[in-house]
Amino acid sequence: MHITNPLLTVREGAAFLQISVPTFWRRVADGTIPPPIKLGGLSRWPQSEIVDVIERAKARRDQCHGTTFKLEASNARLGGRTS
């Protein structure tokens, strides 16, 4: 059987994001990371959901910086400061 979307433990999820386990749980509490799938007493996250956290952060970054870059380019054309 080939698993394409493995379930990650809290330690594996934290390691994937390169954050500590307590920070991982804080991000679950604040909604940045979705709540776990509960299997009995076990908490697991599909790897795809952790990847989605990264993709959402990238989209926010790109949206924010795209706007910033447009403003800087506009200021440069008008002779204003860019920093």
Secondary structure, DSSP 8 states (H G I E B T S, - for coil): ---SS-EE-HHHHHHHHT--HHHHHHHHHTTSS---EEETTEEEEEHHHHHHHHHHHHHHHHHHHHHHHHHHHHHHHTT----
